[in-house]
Amino acid sequence: MLEFCKISAVARPMSPIALIDSHCHFDFEAFAPDRDEVWRRCRDNGIGQLIMPGVSIAQWRSLFALVNSEPAWYGAVGVHPWWVADMALSPERLQEAIVERVKKERAGSGRVVAIGECGLDGSIECSLAEQETVLRPQLAAACELELPVILHSVKAHSEIIALLKEFRPEKGGVIHAFSGSAEIAREYWKLGFYLGIGGTITYERAAKTLRTVSEVPLESLLLESDAPDMPHAGRQGERNSPEYLLTVAETLAALRAISVEQVCAQTRKNTQVLFNL
């Protein structure tokens, strides 16, 4: 089997800004003690831009206060499945709240680039039916605002695909932390959805995901850290960081037997196209 984690000999990209972290919870408390220093290391490692998803209504204000402090940072507005149980708004009012927040940010810095992180998670206690009542208005808001969607899909690919076929968001989106089969990946790609690829591919045991990212078009992939979550192989139990994103690019290059420069250039272009950066 390809020793995809042994990548120290792979040439690193020459460009000082080669990568965009398409999914990073950089606003989370885990980064409060050293956020400035982590961002400095990101730039040193060729990560030039970050996209921070929304996860709850209560978080949106502080998220965009942070996003608006740095021109290379962007944000999204959404309610994550894990926060669905805490949401008191009706579906209609949620859609209105999302539209209001996006319009507010557009009138300011304009660095709101997506709806999300939203979706369905079959591994938590909150039922998929309850989660869907919160996802639907978010997909409707994405259609109304003509923004892409950052989707969380865990044990719910068939349900998510059915909803995407129903709503048909014009700007598409990305399936965050994709770990499905190549067949499911192609189904999402047909619907206009990219696949977010992160630290999972640094684990040799993730055989299905490794096969998928080796087979699907490079044009369908985005790189993401999901920091502070999704630590890489060898870093289990540690805080993940966007500064490690280049390792994902190197691993993907080794898996596909192409240059790191090619991976960096194409995934950066993919991210720019999807989020209109």
N, C-alpha and C positions, 0 to 999 in steps of 0.2 A: 504494500500500500504506500502511496505517496506520503512522504514524511512532511506534511504541509506546515507543521509548526516550526520546523527547523529552517528559518528563513533569513538568518543573519547575513548570508552571502548575497542576498538580493539587493541590487542597487537601489538606494533611496532616491526619490524624485529630486530634481535639481531646483524646481520652482519653490520659492519660500512660502507660497500660498497654493497648495496643490489639492487640498481636500476641503469638503464641507461636511460637517457632522449633521446629518439630516434629522437626528432625533436625540436630543440630550436634555436631561432634566437639570440643567445647570443652575436653575433657581432654587433647587432643593437645599434644605438646611445642611446636608452633608458637605456642601461646598462653601458654607459661610465662613469657616476659619481661614481659608486660603484661596478664595476664588480668583483674586488678581494674579497670584503666583501660578495657579493652574492655567489660567488663560495665557500667561507669558510662555509657559512650556508648550501649550498648544501651538502658538505661533512659531516657536522654535522647531516644532515637529511637523510643520507644514499644514496645520489646520487653521484655515483663515476665516471660517464662518460657522455659526452654530444656529440651529433651529430648536427652539424650546417649546414643547407642546403644553397646552393647557390640560389640567386634570380635574379641576373643580371650579365652581363659580367663585368661591371664596378666594381662590388663588389668582384669578385673572389680574386683579389690580397690582399685586406685588410682582407678578410675572412681567407685566409690561413696564413697570417702573424699572426693573432690571434691564429688560430688552432695550429700552429707550436710552440707557446709559452708555451703550456701546454700538457704534454704527455697523459692526460686523455680526450683530446678534439679531435674530428674528423670532417671532412668536406665533402661536396658534391659539385658537379659542375653542375649548371643548370640555366635555365631562367624561372622564375615564370610567370604564365599568366598575372599578373598585370603589368609586365615589358615588355611584348611582343611589345607594341606599341612604345617603346623606342629603339628597337633593329634594327640596320641598316644592319646587316649581312644577306647574302643570306642563305637559308637552308643548302647548301653545305658547305659554309664557317663556319656556326655555328657548324656543326658536327666536322669539322677540328679543330676549336678553342677549343671545349670541349676535344677532344682527346689530343691536345697539352697541355692543362692545366693539365689534369689527368696525363699524362706522366711526366710532370715537377714535380708535387707533389709526384708521385711515386719515382722519382729519389732523392727526398729529404727525408722528414720525412716519406712518405708513408701513411700518415693518411687521404687519400682521399678514401672514402668507398662507394660512390654511385653517381649516376646521379640524379640531381634534386635540388631543388624542381621545378618540371615542371608539366604540365597538362592542363586541360581545366576548364574554369569557366564561366558558363552560366549566371552569375549575373552581369557581367561587360559589358561596352559598346563595347569593342573589340569583334568582331564576333568570333564564334567558328571556322569558316573556317580559319580565320587569325591565331588564336591561334594554330590550328592544323598544319599549315605550320611550326611553330616553335617547336611543340612537336615532330613531326616525326623525325627530325634529332637527337633529344635528345634520343629517343627510339633506333634509329639506332646506336648512339654512345654507349649506354648501351650494346647493342648486340655485337658491335665490341670490346669493352673493357672488356666484361664479368663482368659487375657491376650491382648491383640491382638499381632499380629506386624508387625515392621518388615522389609519384604522388599526385597532387592536383586535386580533382574531385568535382566540385560543379555544380549541375544541369546538369551533363554530364556523368552519369554512363554508359548509353548505348553506347555513342560515345567512351568512354575510353575502355570499354570492347571489342568493335569491333577492336580498334587499338591494344590492347594487343593480341587478337587472330591473328591479322595480323603479328605483329612483333615477338611475342613469346620470350620475353627476358629470356634467360636461367636462370639467377640468380634471377628472380622474382623481388620483391620489396615490397613496403608498400603503401597503400592508406591512406594518411595523413588525420587526423581529420575525420575519417569515421563516417557518420551519416545516413546510408541507412538501408534498411530492412535486415533481416536475409537471405532472398533469394539472394539478391545482394551480401551480404557478402560471402555466400558460392560460388557464381560464381567467385568472386575474388580469393578466397582461392584455388579453382580448378586450377586457372591460375598461382598459385605460389605467390600470393600477400597477405601479412599480412594486418591487419587493425590497424591503429594508433588510440589509444584511449586516450583522454585527458579530459580537464575540462568540456566538454559537459555533461559527465555522472554525474556531481555533481548537475545538474539541474533536478528537479523532472518533469518539463514539457517536457523533452526530452524523451517521452515515447517510441518512436520507437527505438531510439538508446539504451535505457536501456534494452528493450526486446532483441535486437540483441546481445549485449555483454553478456547477461545472457545465451543465447542459443548456440552461436558459440563455437568451441573448444578453450580452453584457449591457446592451442598451436598456434592459429592464431592471437594472440593479441600482440601488442607492446604498451608500455606506452610512452606518449609524453606530453610536456607542451605547445608547440607552443609559448612559451614566446618570447616577451612581450605581445602577444595576448592571446585570449581564457581564460580570467580570470574566476576563479571558482565562484560558487554560494556564495553569501555573500561578494564577492570581486569585484563586478561590478564597472567599472570605474577606477580600480586600474591597475597598471602594473602587469601583470602576471610574475611569476618567476619560474625557474626550481626547486627552493628549495621547492615548494609546491607539487612536483610530488608524494610524498608519500600519499598525500590525494587522488589522483586518484587511487593508488593501494588499499588503504583502502576502498574506495567506491566500487571498482570492487569486492573486497573480500566480502563485505557485500551483494552486489547484487547476487553473485553466491553462497553465504553461504559456503565459504571456508576460509582458513586462509590467512592472509596477507602474511605470509611467503611463502605460496604456490604460490600466485600471483607474488610476487617479484622474486622467483626463476625461475618460468616458463617464465615470460616475459623477464627477463634478458637473459635466455638461448635463447629465440626466437630472441632477438636483436643481440646477439653474432653470432648466426647461419646465420642470414640474411646478416649482414654487415661484417662477417668474422673477428670479433674482437678478 
